[in-house]
Amino acid sequence: MNTRYHDVAADHYDAKWGIDFGDLGLEQVSAKVRKALGPGAPERFERTLEIGAGTGYFTLNMLRAGMIGEATCSDISPGMLATLEANARRLGLEVKTQPADAEKLPFADASFDLVFGHAVLHHIPDLDRAFAELARVLAPGGRIVFAGEPSRYGDRLAGVPKRAASALAPLWRRAIGARPAPPAEGGAPDAALEGFVDVHAFAPVELSRAARSAGFEEVRVSGEELLANWFGWTNRTLEATADPRDVPWGWRQYAYRGYLLLQNLDRRLLEQRLPPAIFYNLMLTGARG
Ligand SMILES: C[S@@+](CC[C@H](N)C(=O)[O-])C[C@H]1O[C@@H](n2cnc3c(N)ncnc32)[C@H](O)[C@@H]1O
């Protein structure tokens, strides 16, 4: 189902999720990876593998930032990898691609210094098998980094601003002078599978347990995005109810800049002080002994 869903999603994925390969994308991805790795980690990794690489958000931005050397991207969806290859060509970047299920990686033991992924672990049915594979393909001393994994409690908390925004949407549309969103023609082709591809939302301890059982050391799970996420979901929910042609430029600027501002506030003030479980996204790092 993940292969089918993401093959269909590949063409419009970057536009739907605002995947950026400019300065913003580079900054966002580098900051996430550095934050997940923590202080004292190497600045650069030579042989890297991304699992569930999608259209290349992490690998291509990390290559542009000079954080990684020889990059291999794998994904269960050949459609996503085709979009990734087109993105890499457009950016003039060199990557190897390999269709692969994270539960059964077609790479030799100890082939990589860093294995990473963004928003992928929650799609994988057998996490223990996947973590055993990550440990196998990593060289001794190599690291794993995963970011953008949905937090079970963070997701429940984000339901509050989503519900509030749905209730306020008619008032908001009147205030900005927007018509309701036109009905979707026949629905998105992949919509029927949407409910099946997300297999997990995690409590932090579930992620750390899976990594430790595969033999990883120095395992750390942290949380990111709290206020930024509530703000982002409120705006996304409101915008989804309006005809996109009627949403004013000023509103879009407010939503974009407000999100970045709150993300900064989360990073500087809240992420070190509050329990990871309440944040919307979880990050995981660990080292192979
Ligand atoms: C939410 S997308 C994230 C893509 C990309 N990492 C990003 O951040 O934009 C999840 C990706 O994981 C891939 N995926 C799902 N199940 C997988 C599996 N078992 N093994 C490898 N990749 C998988 C999907 O095809 C999809 O490209």
Ligand as a Chemical Component Dictionary entry (heavy atoms), coordinates in Angstrom:
data_LIG
# 
_chem_comp.id                   LIG 
_chem_comp.type                 NON-POLYMER 
_chem_comp.pdbx_formal_charge   0 
_chem_comp.three_letter_code    LIG 
# 
loop_
_chem_comp_atom.comp_id 
_chem_comp_atom.atom_id 
_chem_comp_atom.alt_atom_id 
_chem_comp_atom.type_symbol 
_chem_comp_atom.charge 
_chem_comp_atom.model_Cartn_x 
_chem_comp_atom.model_Cartn_y 
_chem_comp_atom.model_Cartn_z 
_chem_comp_atom.pdbx_ordinal 
LIG C1  C1  C 0  6.036  10.761 4.339  1  
LIG S1  S1  S 1  7.076  10.230 3.046  2  
LIG C2  C2  C 0  8.594  11.082 3.484  3  
LIG C3  C3  C 0  9.501  11.246 2.306  4  
LIG C4  C4  C 0  10.752 12.055 2.578  5  
LIG N1  N1  N 0  11.595 11.387 3.547  6  
LIG C5  C5  C 0  10.406 13.453 3.020  7  
LIG O1  O1  O 0  10.689 13.793 4.165  8  
LIG O2  O2  O -1 9.850  14.219 2.231  9  
LIG C6  C6  C 0  7.453  8.552  3.494  10 
LIG C7  C7  C 0  8.318  7.827  2.503  11 
LIG O3  O3  O 0  8.615  6.531  3.051  12 
LIG C8  C8  C 0  8.510  5.567  2.022  13 
LIG N2  N2  N 0  8.255  4.257  2.642  14 
LIG C9  C9  C 0  7.105  3.802  3.170  15 
LIG N3  N3  N 0  7.258  2.541  3.656  16 
LIG C10 C10 C 0  8.560  2.204  3.425  17 
LIG C11 C11 C 0  9.322  1.040  3.680  18 
LIG N4  N4  N 0  8.805  -0.036 4.298  19 
LIG N5  N5  N 0  10.618 1.032  3.298  20 
LIG C12 C12 C 0  11.159 2.107  2.680  21 
LIG N6  N6  N 0  10.478 3.237  2.403  22 
LIG C13 C13 C 0  9.193  3.292  2.774  23 
LIG C14 C14 C 0  7.387  6.080  1.161  24 
LIG O4  O4  O 0  7.389  5.523  -0.134 25 
LIG C15 C15 C 0  7.638  7.586  1.166  26 
LIG O5  O5  O 0  8.472  8.000  0.124  27 
# 
loop_
_chem_comp_bond.comp_id 
_chem_comp_bond.atom_id_1 
_chem_comp_bond.atom_id_2 
_chem_comp_bond.value_order 
_chem_comp_bond.pdbx_ordinal 
LIG C1  S1  SING 1  
LIG S1  C2  SING 2  
LIG S1  C6  SING 3  
LIG C2  C3  SING 4  
LIG C3  C4  SING 5  
LIG C4  N1  SING 6  
LIG C4  C5  SING 7  
LIG C5  O1  DOUB 8  
LIG C5  O2  SING 9  
LIG C6  C7  SING 10 
LIG C7  O3  SING 11 
LIG C7  C15 SING 12 
LIG O3  C8  SING 13 
LIG C8  N2  SING 14 
LIG C8  C14 SING 15 
LIG N2  C9  SING 16 
LIG N2  C13 SING 17 
LIG C9  N3  DOUB 18 
LIG N3  C10 SING 19 
LIG C10 C11 SING 20 
LIG C10 C13 DOUB 21 
LIG C11 N4  SING 22 
LIG C11 N5  DOUB 23 
LIG N5  C12 SING 24 
LIG C12 N6  DOUB 25 
LIG N6  C13 SING 26 
LIG C14 O4  SING 27 
LIG C14 C15 SING 28 
LIG C15 O5  SING 29 
# 
